[in-house]
């Protein structure tokens, strides 16, 4: 169990992952109930979550600068914090691409992607909730494997989505727009896996 003085870092990781979970749910809601007229407003709402995540990250960095002893290496704390922040950033980027590409209809594969991303974020939160006890945990390894499997599911969905896009759509502008959007959806899954990889690296270094 982490010492009380160490809990701040682990709690901050959880809070930042929760921002990613909120962003993923908001992205799914926006795409499932898509309204072009509300897209700018919804983008502002999603950006508030991303801004909150940034604020939590910067608060932790301020604490880290003054810390004499940390529960894990400073470089690992920074890497984890930046990796977690990237999850929320990538989710926001999906909606930004839908906005700037002037998308009017959401393809069904995009909704499938959001469900995978939500599952990734859910497992990621479970990982961070268990992380403080990483030296004794019996579940962390399995959760990391689960993230890896979800990322592979995202890869397969990306390939299938791109294939359908190029076989079913004839409008070149629509193809260009959705190629970019699918790329950013896939990056969301990658970002979650990067956090899990960073956690696994910390475990290997400290046990």
N, C-alpha and C positions, 0 to 999 in steps of 0.2 A: 504494500500500500504506500502511495506517495505521502511524504510528510506534509503537514498542513501548510508549511511555508512554500511548498512546491505546487500546491493545488491550483494556484492562479493560472499557471501556464496550461495545464491540462483542461481547466474550465474554459479558458479562452479558446482553445482549439475546438471544444465542443460548441461553444457559442458561434464561432465562425462557420463551422460546418452546418449549423442550424440555419444560418443565412443562406447557404447553398441550397438546403432543403426547401426553404421558403421560396427562393428564386425558381427552383425547378417546378414546384407546384403552381406558381404564378404563370410560368411559361406554358405549362400544360393547359391551365384554365384559359389563357389568352388564345391558344391555338384551337382548343375544343369549341370555344364560343367566340370565334373570330369575327371582329367587327373592324373594318378598315377605319371607320370614323373615330374609333376610340383608341387606335393604335398608339398615337403620340402620347395620350394620357396614360395608357397602360405602360408605355416605355418609361415614363417619368416615375411611375410607381415601382417598377422593377429597379430602376436606378437608385431609388431610396434604400432598397435592400442592399444593393452593391455598395453604396456609400456607408451604410451601417457596418458592413463587413470590413471595409477599409478602415473605418474609425477604430474598430476593435483591434485590428492588426497593428495600427499605429500606437494604440494605448499599450499593447504588450511590448512593442519595441522600446517604448519609453521606459518601461519597467526593467526590461532586459539590460538596457544600457547601464542602469544603476546597480544591478544585481551583482553580488560578490560570488555566490555559489548558485548553480542552477542544477535541476534534476537530471538533465541530459546536456550534451555539449551545446554551446551557444549556436554553433553553425547548424546543428540539427533543428533547434528551435526555429531559427530563421527560415531554414528550408521548408519545414512543415508549415509554418505560418504563410509563407509565400505560395506554397503549393495549394493549401486550402483556399486561399484568396483567389487563386486562378480558377477554381471551380465556379465560383459565383460570377467572375468576370466572363468566363466562356458562355455561361447560360445567358447572361445579359446580351452578349454579342450575337446570339442567335436572333433575338427579337430585333436588335438593331439592324441586322441584315435583312430581315423580313420588311422592316420599315423602309430602309434606303433603296431596296429593290422594288418597292411599290407592289408588293404581293397582294392580290385580292382574294385568292382562294388557297386554302391550306391543303396540301397533299396528305393522304392518309398515312403515308410512311413517316411523316414528321410527327404525327401523334404517337405512332409506335415508338419513335425515338424518345419522346418526352417521358413515356412510361418506363423505359429502360433507365433514363437519367434519374428519374425519381427513385427507382430501386437502388441505383448506385449511391445516391446521396443518403438514402436510409441506411444502407450497410455501412457507409462511411461514418455516419454518426455513431453507429454501434461500435465501430472500431475505436473512435476517439473516446467514447464513454468507457471503454475497457482499457484504453492505452495507459492510464496512470498505474495500472496493475500489471504492466506488460511482463515483468519478470516471473510472475506466477500464473498468468492467465492461461486457461486451457481452451479459450475460444478465439483468440486473436488470429491464430494461424488460419483457421477455417474461414474467418471473415475476410481475410486478405485473399484467400483462394476464390471466395465468392465474388469479390470485386474483379479479379482477373477474368472469371467466367463471364461476368456481365459486360466487361469491356470487349471480350471476344464476340458476345452476342451483338454488341453495337457495331463491331466490324462487319459481321455478316449482314446486318441490317443495312449498313452503308453500301455494301456491294449490291445487294438486292435493290435498294432504292435508286442507285445510280443506273443500274441496268434498266429498270422500269422507266426511269426518266428519259433515257435515250432511245427506248423502243416505243414509248407511247406518246411522247410529246414532240410536236413538230415546230413549235414557235421557238426560234433560237434565243430570244430574250428570256423566255421562261426557263429554258434549259440552263442558261448562264446563271440566272438568279438562284435556281434550286440546287445547282451544283455547289454554289457557295454556301447556301444554307445547310445542305447535308454535310458539308465539310465541317462546319461549325458545330453541328449537332454531334458529330463523331468526336470532335475535340472535347466535348463535355465529358464523354465517357473516358477519354484518355486522361483528362485532368484528374478525375476521381482515382484512376489507377495509379497516377503519379503520387498521390497522397499515400495510398496503400503501400507503394514501393518504398516511400520515404520512411513510413512506420516500420516496415520490415527491416530496413537498413539499420534503424535505431536499435531494434530488438537484437539483431545480429551483433552489433557493436557492444552491447551492454549486458549480454548474457553468456 
